């Protein structure tokens, strides 16, 4: 009889590698700080080609929409040291993020749905 405490492995999700940063953080809702901590994103307020991000630990900052910025590279390559203790990102979200794969010619390009 299988143990009910075991959870099944996360299903892998595939996204395009060179997707814009704003689409990526809008989908993932995580932000890598320069110290290597992952923060949970509370609000995203777009203003043209820039966006105002507020994290769950109440830090706000402006971000430019770029495909090869530090944050975009760190999100794609999963470079982080840990999770922000003030943001309290749940364990399932980290597991889902770790199961996400970025491929060059395969996966969702995170296009906005047409109205």
C-alpha positions in Angstrom: 0.0 0.0 0.0 1.5 3.4 -1.0 2.4 5.9 1.7 0.0 8.8 1.7 2.5 11.3 3.0 4.6 11.0 -0.2 3.7 13.5 -2.8 3.9 13.0 -6.5 6.7 14.8 -8.3 6.0 18.2 -9.9 5.0 18.2 -13.5 7.6 20.0 -15.6 6.6 23.3 -17.2 8.4 24.6 -20.2 8.8 28.3 -21.2 10.8 29.9 -23.9 14.2 31.0 -22.9 14.2 34.5 -24.4 10.9 35.7 -23.0 10.5 39.2 -21.8 11.2 39.8 -18.1 7.8 41.4 -17.3 5.9 38.4 -18.7 8.1 36.0 -16.8 7.8 37.7 -13.4 4.0 38.1 -14.0 3.8 34.4 -14.4 6.2 33.1 -11.8 5.7 35.9 -9.2 9.2 35.5 -7.8 12.1 38.1 -7.8 15.8 37.3 -7.2 17.5 40.0 -5.2 21.2 40.8 -5.7 22.0 39.0 -2.4 20.6 35.8 -3.9 17.3 35.7 -2.1 14.0 34.9 -3.8 11.2 37.3 -2.9 7.5 36.8 -3.5 5.9 39.5 -5.6 2.8 41.1 -4.1 1.9 43.6 -6.8 3.1 44.5 -10.3 2.1 47.9 -11.7 3.1 48.4 -15.3 4.0 51.9 -16.5 5.0 51.7 -20.2 8.2 49.7 -20.6 8.9 49.8 -16.9 7.1 48.2 -13.9 6.8 49.0 -10.2 7.2 45.8 -8.2 6.2 45.4 -4.5 7.4 42.3 -2.7 5.7 40.6 0.3 8.3 42.1 2.5 7.1 45.6 1.4 10.1 46.5 -0.7 9.3 48.5 -3.9 11.5 49.1 -6.9 11.3 50.0 -10.6 12.3 47.4 -13.2 13.0 47.8 -16.9 11.7 45.2 -19.3 14.7 43.4 -20.6 15.4 39.9 -21.8 19.1 39.8 -20.7 19.0 41.6 -17.4 20.5 40.2 -14.3 17.1 39.2 -12.9 16.0 37.5 -16.1 19.2 35.5 -16.3 19.0 34.5 -12.6 15.4 33.4 -13.0 16.1 31.3 -16.1 19.2 29.7 -14.6 17.7 29.3 -11.1 20.6 31.1 -9.3 19.5 31.8 -5.8 20.9 31.2 -2.3 17.6 30.9 -0.4 14.2 32.4 0.2 13.4 35.6 1.9 12.2 34.8 5.5 9.9 37.9 5.5 8.2 37.0 2.2 7.5 33.4 3.4 7.3 31.9 -0.1 5.5 28.6 0.2 7.4 25.3 -0.3 5.1 24.2 -3.2 5.9 27.4 -5.1 9.7 26.7 -4.8 9.1 23.1 -6.0 7.0 24.3 -8.9 9.7 26.9 -9.8 12.4 24.2 -9.6 10.4 22.0 -12.0 10.2 24.8 -14.5 12.4 24.4 -17.6 13.5 27.0 -20.1 14.2 25.9 -23.6 15.2 27.8 -26.7 12.8 26.4 -29.3 10.2 24.8 -27.1 7.5 25.9 -24.6 5.1 28.7 -24.0 6.2 32.2 -25.0 3.8 33.6 -22.4 2.0 35.7 -25.0 -0.7 37.9 -23.7 -4.2 36.6 -24.6 -5.9 38.6 -27.3 -8.9 40.6 -26.2 
